[in-house]
Amino acid sequence: MDVPYRIRPPEPRDVAGVLAVERACFADPWSPRAIQEAMHSDGSCALVAENGSEILGFVLARTAGPEAEILDLAVVPRARRQGIARGLLRAVRERVRPLGIAEIFLEVRESNRAAIALYQAEGYRAVGIRHRYYRNPLEDALVLRVAVTPAVF
């Protein structure tokens, strides 16, 4: 069954919901302060996917010069494989395109085959490895990159 959702910029009240998703998805979750800073700092590009009553997923990204980096992306396990992560990835790309961003980078655990398949389907390609990047458990990260086509005005 598909879960209806909408993607929108986060509000300050969304920190708790984002934190709940983060804790449900990761063994080494971000702190509330780190999430809040990533959501509201200069150069941030944060989005949440909600179904009206709860946050189902989120993406935290930042921009610097001609590049953007996806810092964190998660969808609650019960709502996965329904297009939410894909929608968040596409929404980030559309949000940064008018800023002149030329490429987006991200890191992903080498063992996270489902995420890697999603990223590759969205045009991301491996450009490097960060050895021993992740903790709990210790694991290498693949560095992926996608080009952003310029906005046409």
Order of alpha helices (4+ residues) and beta strands (2+ residues): beta-alpha-alpha-beta-beta-beta-alpha-beta-alpha-beta-beta
